[in-house]
């Protein structure tokens, strides 16, 4: 229980103001809140399961590979940005079908979050906590902490999605994803 409570608090606080919250808000402008939350939860649970495994197996030795993970995630974000802009060329009927498609939204959000969290501070914090605390409590607590912080951003994003024109939402989302990509690539190159 100690590992759960500690991990929930640490990861919740680490997530506040993180790029993942901005991503959650961005995705919530385009997809149903339920789908965004599901994608985030699945991706977070998987990344944090890997994190606690690494924390138990490697201790703090993961930091030397963070640069490569950051560059790979940055490239993926640039692809997501291009994909977001390309998606705006769908007909109105196709766009509505895509918005209703739970599977497509969950995969898009889940993949983006999985890539973004690889090498992120919350992943490294989870690895660090797992070196000192029980793996199960750390895994569940870190997942709950992150999803709770991102749920705040999802609420704001869902409201913006209902209030702004579709083209503005798409350009803003693509711009945010591209910025995340450039930041991750820059972080990776600078940390090498």
PyMOL commands that set and color helices and strands:
alter all, ss='L'
color gray80, all
select helices_A, chain A and resi 2-15+19-30+33-58+61-87+92-100+102-117+121-132+135-163+166-191
alter helices_A, ss='H'
color red, helices_A
deselect
rebuild
show_as cartoon
